[in-house]
């Protein structure tokens, strides 16, 4: 267990295969504002702004992996932490444009 913690701390943990997760039914959650989302987003992604996420957790399926994304990766990291602390299996996909190229 300590080895896994150290691997994560130093970025040595295996990276998730986002394309495979999407094939398996993962939900892509874009946590930018609705205005940002309207200017461009990944097809079929859901949009819940990070500041509204705490009140809208019930709109997300607990039985599916959730991949968060935003403009740079900062808000999606916060969203991933919130989701994990509420029992969701979540990954930070980072910037939506980079995530889109990985799936």
Secondary structure, DSSP 8 states (H G I E B T S, - for coil): -HHHHHHHHTT-S----HHHHHHTT-EEEE-S-HHHHHT---TT-EE--GGGGGG-GGGS-TTS-EEEEESSSHHHHHHHHHHHHTT--EEEEEEHHHHHHH-
